[in-house]
Every structure is written in structure tokens, then in C-alpha cells.
Amino acid sequence: MNDILIKNGLIVDGTGKTPYKGNIVINKGKITHITSSQSTQKAVLEIAADDKIIAPGFIDMSNHSDTYLTLFSMPSQKSLLTQGITTVLGGNCGSSLAPLVGNSAIASIQKWTNMRDININWRTVAEYMAVLRKRSLGLNVATLIGYATVRRGIVGDDPRALSDSEQATILHIIDNSLKEGAFGVSLGLAFSHMQMIDQGELVQLAKLLKKHNKLLTAHTRNDGEHVVEAIQEIIDIVELTQVKAHINHIKVLGHKNWKYHNEVNMILHKAEAKKLPITFDVFPYTANNTVAYILLPSWVSLGGKSVLLENLKDMSIRLKVIQEMKSNSYDYNRMIVSDSPMNKSILGKSIVEIAKNQGLGVEDALIQLIIASEGRARVIVEAISESHMKELIHCPNSVIGSDAAGYDDTLIQDRGYEHPRSFGAMPKFLQDYVISGDISWQEGIRKLTGLTAEIIGIEDRGLLKENMKADIVIIDPKRINSCATFQQPIQYSQGIDTVIVNGQSVLLQGEVSHLAGEVITD
């Protein structure tokens, strides 16, 4: 008797090939048989998929459930499972939970969350993976190495150039961590402690990754006025080293910077024409969610968080910062506080509302928020062009990422606030691009599954093929709905009621039945 039989669904296998009607048989965690004929097989669990789509489980390569610690505090990751996400890649944007070298290593995480909420009983990637294997996980977890995490473990809070011996030490640590199963290294070049890194240092890192055939991912230095140079920096490194590289959540922020859209498109197309191994992900929203200090002039944070806070408390420097901020075209009415560790009462409120309540100008209110939160406040900023986002999504080397963390009912009980992408990114992409007819089902599913697995280097997931791991979602195209909005972001998606992880049905009728995720290593 088979474990699971999925019957009479439209199979979209993740390769980009034309969908076909068929059945899938699952045994011992793997897909054992796929047929396009009427099935005579029997199984312990039989799932009728008439008028529905059977697809590989979605892979989110721009995920933060690890560094937001929700992987530990909300292990079901229900907000991701209900989107159809069955695998996440953590360690993004320069920060990872391993390896931890020295007391300063964990500081790279503190911009995202309060580290007092977790007992860290590991140091290496291997030890971290071993800890995760002992825990119940709602979905599969893989990791990158956060370059800032390693670098700050060696040089502490001093954002300076490396000595030759320090660079050798960092590369040695990364080399060992890659051998322990990490899929690559991530950069967070926009954040204060990474701004001093020069091309020479990045090239040495890229050469090591090329030797291992591993991935380099990058949150680029700038999404605004210098966005073209920031993307070109990554392209140049790829051209010099031929390292496989991926740009996270690519975008152009701020109406005044939308004039750079054509230049961004041009350099990406040139890289594609040269067949450079560069890919990127996009989240399907016109608003992003970021640490608030990123909205300040970059020079004010040079030297790290302590220097940033000192600068903002100096009234003469603050006035200069405010003058530069006024030249931006951010709509502060649509700039919403998504996280403020020191004051939960302002979550979901705009900077304009907060400024009025405090009797301050909007720039001053944002600066006060940054100071009060010790640089950890996050804001949602409506500043991305929908037409350009659409152009990027249509690129053949782009995939969809959430740039978010997973949550469960706890967030509802705590009356928290989050960017709606934590609850609806993948269904929103399906609604806006696939069901609308803008992108075919086979290409849309490929951007969520097969292409993403190929980029990361995951070989046994992302496709519906015999002997692949059985991570599968069943989609009702008539009901698919990304319910989360900016007004009410804590709402689970609809239309993906059945999710199978490692051959076990973990989501039935939209409810999590049990946890079956695994740790994935390279």
C-alpha cells in the first residue's frame, strides 16, 4: 500500500514544461511514480486534485525566519506553509546564526531581533545544523554563511579594512563552514558594518566560493540614488571571478530614483547577454520593509551603530541629516512602523501620525524612532515602481522571494504587525501575474521552485520527478488569494489548503496537522 496518492490534478512540474493531467504516488518521503493515465494505485491517504494544480513545494531563497528567530519561537511557520513554501534558505543579507566566532559575531543579527530570546548553544555551522535537527520544523531549512557575522566575529565593532591575517582567518572559517553544509555566503553591503568592504576583499571571497562551486548572494550597497553602481559592483565581481551570484530583493527605491530603471535594466541585460551566472529575486509588493536607519544618508552610519546613534544625538549633525532627508521623495504618510522593540503601541502607524502625536517634523520623528530603538526599528516604505517590478519579474533569470520571516497564530495573539509578504508573497505573485494570464503557469511555478532550487544548488527538491523528495503543494486556482494587506497584514493566504513536506501531509484544509521539515545541507 502506498503512503499518498494525489489523483487527477494538473501537474506543473517546475521545469517550465507544458502542464499535463496526472497522478503522483508518494512512498517513504519520495515521489515514486508519476503517471498521466487513470491511476489504479491505492494509498493510505488519497487526495483528489480534480480542477486543481499539483506543483513542487515553493522554495523561498530570501528568507529571514532564522535571524528573526521565528524558526525557534514559531516552528510551524504557518504563514509560509499556507503560501505553499516548503523550503527556506536562511543566512541572508550578511547575517546568519552560524558560524559564531568571538563575542561580536551575533551583533550582526541584533538589527533584526532581540537575541535574549534564544539560548545559543552552538558555534559552527555543523553544530547549528545538529541543533536544528533535534527540533520540530514546519518546513525544510538550508543556510548561507552571513559574511558580516563572520567578519564581526573577527574585527568586532570596528568597521575597518582587514589585515592580511584577518582576511586569511575569515576565509579559513568560511572554507570550513562550506564543507559543513552551507550553500554559500551572503553579503549585506548596505548595513553600517559592511560599508567599508572594498572590491579586493569581495573578490577574495568570490574566488573561494568559485573553488567550492557555491553561491554568493548580495543585499547591494544601495537601492536608491546609487543603485546602478551597487548592482554593477556585483556584476563586476562575477565578471572577474565567474562566481555564481544572486542579488536579493532587487529594486529601485524612491520616486526620484525611478529615472534609473532603464540603466538597471540595461546592465542586467548586458550581464545576461554575456551569460554571466547572475540571478536575482523580487518580492511582488511596491513597499519594502527595512531597518529605519537605511533611509538616512549613508555617511551618518559609517563607523557602525554606536557612531550612528552618537551622530543623531549631535544636533548640528542631525540638522545636516534632516536637510539631506528633505531632498528625498519618500511619502511619510505611507511609511509605516513594522517593528519598534521599545514601543509596540506605534506598530502599524505612519511616521506622519507619530510626528503629529509627538509635535515633531517627520524627519525628526524618524530619527527619534531610530534613537529610541537603538537602531533596530523597522519601517515599511512605499517607494517601488510597479511597472519596473513587473519588468524585473519577467526577466528569465529572476525568481520570487519573500524577504520575510514565517509566523503563526502567536503574532495574532500578540497583536503584532508585519509586512504582508510574510503571509502572502507567493499567492500574491500567483494572483497578480499567473492567474491574470501575464505569466504562464509553467513559468510562474518554475520561478517558485525549479529555478530557485537550481540557483541555490538543491538537487533533490523543486521538481516533480520520480525519486525526488516529496515536497508538494495543491493549488486551487479559483480560490487562490493573498489575504494579507497593509491595513490587515496578519491574515493567512487561501487556496493552498494541502501541503506535503517530505512525503507527509502537513497542511490539510488549511490547518497545520504536524511538523515534518528537515535540515538540508549541501
Residue, then its C-alpha position, 0 to 999 in steps of 0.5 A: m500500500n502506498d503512503i499518498l496518492i494525489k489523483n487527477g490534478l494538473i501537474v506543473d512540474g517546475t521545469g517550465k514544461t507544458p502542464y499535463k493531467g496526472n497522478i503522483v504516488i508518494n512512498k517513504g518521503k519520495i515521489t515514486h511514480i508519476t503517471s498521466s493515465q487513470s491511476t489504479q494505485k491505492a494509498v493510505l491517504e488519497i487526495a483528489a486534485d480534480d480542477k486543481i494544480i499539483a506543483p513542487g513545494f515553493i522554495d523561498m531563497s530570501n528568507h529571514s525566519d532564522t535571524y528573526l528567530t521565528l524558526f525557534s519561537m514559531p516552528s510551524q511557520k504557518s504563514l509560509l506553509t499556507q503560501g505553499i513554501t516548503t523550503v527556506l534558505g536562511g543566512n541572508c543579507g550578511s547575517s546568519l546564526a552560524p558560524l559564531v566566532g568571538n563575542s561580536a559575531i551575533a551583533s550582526i543579527q541584533k538589527w533584526t531581533n532581540m537575541r535574549d530570546i534564544n539560548i545559543n548553544w552552538r558555534t559552527v555551522a555543523e553544530y547549528m545544523a545538529v541543533l536544528r535537527k533535534r527540533s520540530l520544523g514546519l518546513n525544510v531549512a538550508t543556510l548561507i554563511g552571513y559574511a558580516t557575522v563572520r567578519r564581526g566575529i573577527v574585527g568586532d565593532d570596528p568597521r575597518a579594512l582587514s589585515d592580511s591575517e584577518q582576511a586569511t582567518i575569515l576565509h579559513i572559517i568560511d572554507n570550513s563552514l562550506k564543507e559543513g553544509a552551507f550553500g554559500v555566503s551572503l553579503g549585506l553591503a548596505f548595513s553600517h558594518m559592511q560599508m567599508i568592504d572594498q572590491g579586493e576583499l569581495v573578490q577574495l571571497a568570490k574566488l573561494l566560493k568559485k573553488h567550492n562551486k557555491l553561491l554568493t548572494a548580495h543585499t547591494r550597497n544601495d537601492g536608491e540614488h546609487v543603485v546602478e553602481a551597487i548592482q554593477e559592483i556585483i556584476d563586476i565581481v562575477e565578471l572577474t571571478q565567474v562566481k555564481a551570484h544572486i542579488n536579493h530583493i532587487k529594486v529601485l527605491g524612491h520616486k526620484n530614483w525611478k529615472y534609473h530603471n532603464e540603466v538597471n535594466m540595461i546592465l542586467h541585460k548586458a550581464e545576461a547577454k554575456k551569460l554571466p551566472i547572475t540571478f536575482d529575486v523580487f518580492p511582488y509588493t511596491a513597499n519594502n520593509t527595512v531597518a529605519y536607519i537605511l533611509l538616512p544618508s549613508w555617511v551618518s552610519l559609517g563607523g557602525k551603530s554606536v557612531l550612528l546613534e552618537n551622530l543623531k544625538d549631535m544636533s548640528i549633525r542631525l540638522k545636516v541629516i534632516q536637510e539631506m532627508k528633505s531632498n528625498s521623495y519618500d511619502y511619510n504618510r505611507m511609511i509605516v512602523s513594522d517593528s519598534p522593540m521599545n514601543k509596540s503601541i506605534l506598530g502599524k502607524s505612519i511616521v506622519e501620525i507619530a510626528k503629529n502625536q509627538g509635535l515633531g517634523v517627520e524627519d525628526a520623528l524618524i530619527q527619534l524612532i531610530i534613537a529610541s530603538e537603538g537602531r533596530a526599528r523597522v519601517i515599511v516604505e512605499a517607494i517601488s515602481e510597479s511597472h519596473m517590478k513587473e519588468l524585473i519579474h519577467c526577466p528569465n533569470s529572476v525568481i520570487g522571494s519573500d524577504a520575510a520571516g514565517y509566523d503563526d497564530t502567536l503574532i495574532q495573539d500578540r497583536g503584532y504587525e508585519h509586512p504582508r509578504s510574510f503571509g502572502a508573497m507567493p499567492k500574491f505573485l500567483q494572483d497578480y501575474v499567473i492567474s491574470g494570464d501575464i505569466s504562464w503557469q509553467e513559468g510562474i511555478r518554475k520561478l517558485t521552485g525549479l529555478t530557485a532550487e537550481i540557483i541555490g544548488i538543491e538537487d533533490r527538491g523543486l521538481l516533480k520527478e520520480n525519486m525526488k523528495a516529496d515536497i508538494v503543494i495543491i493549488d486551487p486556482k479559483r480560490i487562490n488569494s493573498c489575504a494579507t494587506f497593509q491595513q490587515p497584514i496578519q491574515y493567512s493566504q487561501g487556496i493552498d489548503t494541502v501541503i506535503v513536506n517530505g512525503q507527509s501531509v502537513l497542511l490539510q484544509g488549511e490547518v497545520s496537522h504536524l511538523a515534518g521539515e528537515v535540515i538540508t545541507d549541501 
